[in-house]
Amino acid sequence: MLSVAELVGGREEVTSHGRLLVARREYQLHVRHGELPLRSALEAPPDVLKLLSRQPQPEPAPRRLLYLDTETTGLAGGTGTYAFLVGAGFFDGDRFVLAQYFMRDLDEEPALISAMAALLADFDGVVTYNGRGFDLPLLETRFVLSRRPWPQHLSHLDLLPPARRLWSSRLPDCRLGTIEARVLGLERVDDVPGALIPSLYFHYLRSRRAEALQPVFEHNRLDVLSLVTLTGWVARALADPEGLDLTPEEYVGLGRLWEGADEERGAQFYHEALRQGLPSPHRERLLLRLGRRAKREGRWPEALAFWNEAIASASGFDLRPWEEIAKYHEHWRRDLAAAHGVAARALALAEAEGAQEAAQASLAHRLSRLTRRSGLAIR
């Protein structure tokens, strides 16, 4: 019967708090994972990495990032959940190194925590997928229970929020496997479902039969490599999307990622999404978003153009652009007659198209108020 070390090519390593198994692999930078080479993450501009991390730490250098993924004894977290396998990848010279730290039994956790503490001290930030919601809180808990401080210097780039911005509107879900298949061009074969991994580890602890753990190591390995090329894809799309075959929805997602840090760059992506033929109802939502920004900055002709385009492209009645145009005439131009005309046209259209009663009631109330103020009759 083969041991875990023999199955995964690992070797026992000694830490200041005991021994554990570590499986190491090295990859040349031109090796592709999906459609992108691993070196694509090294081309990520530091300002883009800082944008993605959304944290105040200094801009991280690509070589100072640690790509991290855990396999655990449960999916709910909490003090009773252990990280029994931690995959950590990093660039070292002209190679990408992937080290997988494995607890052969639960009493090897001090050794794993010791190894992770030493490793994390050598980097400025970590990259995860849903690490903010799961991996890092779990590791922090294990550090605390081991009476070790969690390294506070680390920035954290969690790729799940950017993935949701980019693909939630067009993909069935934003699981890493879905992103791999639909974006990175990688299809996993016979991949073990994440929900089964805890039971496979407990089976190993009971039986000491290591065969079932090989797919767990493979699952973890692919997760770490996907973090690398996904970082490269997102960073390239944000910095210079030329040459990428992006959808209009992806341009919207990139615009949303930039908007908080650089509104002009965000607007460039938004306008490209419209030019590429963003479909309804995403188109109307984006036009309203651009209209609100133009309104906030006092660029009224642009705001009106966005609102009118939203009306023209809508497949059904949408109250919002009509209300914005009516408010513009009433409050900014002080032209009650024009505001009254907009409200009257909107109400007639809402009634004709069978719009929601709440929308019709809102317009009827506005029109009644404008009628009293302006002295115009309701047509």
GICOR-V839183 format. One record per pair of residues at least 4 apart in sequence whose C-alpha atoms are under 7 Angstrom apart, sorted by the first residue. I is the first residue (numbers start at 0). J is the second residue. If there is no record, write none. Layout:
I;J
I;J
This chain:
1;5
1;6
1;209
2;6
2;209
3;7
3;209
4;8
4;9
4;10
5;9
6;213
7;22
7;213
8;22
9;20
9;21
9;22
9;23
10;20
10;21
10;22
11;18
11;19
11;20
11;21
12;18
12;19
12;20
12;21
13;17
13;18
13;19
14;18
14;110
14;113
14;114
15;113
16;109
16;110
16;113
17;107
17;109
17;110
18;107
18;110
19;101
19;102
19;103
19;107
19;110
19;111
20;100
20;101
20;102
21;98
21;99
21;100
21;101
22;98
22;99
22;100
23;97
23;98
23;99
24;96
24;97
24;98
25;94
25;95
25;96
25;97
26;30
26;94
26;95
26;96
27;93
27;94
27;95
28;36
28;37
28;38
28;93
28;94
28;95
29;36
29;37
29;38
30;36
30;37
31;35
31;36
31;37
32;36
32;37
32;224
32;225
32;228
33;183
33;184
33;185
34;183
34;184
35;39
35;228
36;228
37;227
37;228
38;42
39;228
39;231
40;61
40;227
40;228
40;230
40;231
41;61
41;62
43;47
43;48
43;61
43;231
43;234
43;235
44;48
45;49
45;58
45;59
45;60
46;50
46;58
47;51
47;234
47;238
48;52
48;58
48;59
49;53
49;54
49;58
49;59
51;156
52;154
52;155
52;156
52;157
54;154
56;154
59;63
59;123
59;124
62;90
63;122
63;123
63;124
64;89
64;122
64;123
64;124
64;125
64;126
65;87
65;88
65;89
65;122
65;124
65;125
65;126
66;87
66;88
66;89
66;125
66;126
66;127
66;223
66;226
66;227
67;86
67;87
67;88
67;125
67;126
67;127
67;223
68;85
68;86
68;87
68;127
68;134
68;219
68;222
68;223
69;82
69;84
69;85
69;86
69;134
70;82
70;83
70;84
70;85
71;80
71;81
71;82
71;83
71;84
71;197
72;80
72;81
72;82
72;83
72;197
73;80
73;197
76;80
76;137
78;140
83;101
83;102
84;99
84;100
84;101
84;102
85;99
85;100
85;101
86;97
86;98
86;99
86;100
86;219
86;220
86;223
87;97
87;98
87;99
87;223
88;95
88;96
88;97
88;98
88;223
89;95
89;96
89;97
90;94
90;95
90;96
91;95
91;96
100;111
102;107
102;108
102;111
103;107
104;204
107;111
108;112
109;113
109;145
110;114
111;115
112;116
112;142
113;117
114;118
115;119
116;120
123;152
123;153
123;154
124;153
124;154
124;155
125;153
125;154
125;155
125;156
126;155
126;156
126;157
127;156
127;157
127;158
127;226
128;157
128;158
128;159
129;133
129;157
129;158
129;159
130;134
130;135
130;157
131;135
131;136
131;157
132;136
133;137
134;138
135;139
136;140
137;141
138;142
139;143
139;149
140;144
141;145
142;146
142;147
142;148
142;149
143;147
143;148
158;162
159;163
160;164
161;165
162;166
162;173
163;167
163;173
164;252
165;248
165;249
165;252
165;253
166;170
166;173
166;249
167;172
167;173
172;177
173;177
173;178
174;178
175;179
176;180
177;181
178;182
178;183
179;183
179;184
179;185
179;186
180;184
180;185
180;186
190;214
190;218
191;214
191;215
191;218
192;196
195;199
196;200
196;215
197;201
198;202
199;203
199;211
199;212
200;204
200;212
201;205
202;206
203;207
203;208
203;209
212;216
213;217
214;218
215;219
216;220
217;221
218;222
219;223
220;224
221;225
222;226
223;227
224;228
225;229
226;230
227;231
228;232
229;233
230;234
231;235
232;236
233;237
234;238
235;239
235;240
236;240
237;253
245;249
245;250
246;250
247;251
247;272
247;275
247;276
247;277
248;252
248;272
248;277
249;253
250;254
250;268
250;269
250;271
250;272
251;255
251;268
251;269
251;272
252;256
253;257
253;268
254;258
254;265
254;266
254;268
254;269
255;265
257;261
257;262
257;264
257;265
258;262
258;265
261;265
262;266
263;267
264;268
265;269
266;270
267;271
268;272
269;273
270;274
271;275
272;276
272;277
273;277
273;282
277;281
277;282
278;282
279;283
279;313
280;284
281;285
282;286
283;287
283;309
283;313
284;288
285;289
286;290
286;305
286;306
286;309
287;291
287;305
287;306
287;309
288;292
289;293
289;305
290;294
290;302
290;305
290;306
291;295
292;296
293;297
293;298
293;299
293;301
293;302
294;298
294;299
294;302
298;302
299;303
300;304
301;305
302;306
303;307
303;324
304;308
305;309
306;310
306;320
307;311
308;312
309;313
309;320
310;320
316;349
316;352
316;354
318;322
318;358
319;323
320;324
321;325
321;345
322;326
323;327
324;328
325;329
325;338
325;341
325;342
326;330
326;338
327;331
327;332
328;332
328;333
328;334
328;335
328;337
328;338
329;333
329;334
329;335
329;338
334;338
335;339
335;369
335;373
336;340
336;373
337;341
338;342
339;343
339;366
339;369
339;370
340;344
341;345
342;346
342;362
342;365
342;366
343;347
343;366
344;348
345;349
346;350
346;359
346;362
346;363
347;351
348;352
349;353
349;354
349;359
350;354
354;358
354;359
355;359
356;360
357;361
358;362
359;363
360;364
361;365
362;366
363;367
364;368
365;369
366;370
367;371
368;372
369;373
370;374
370;375
370;376
370;377
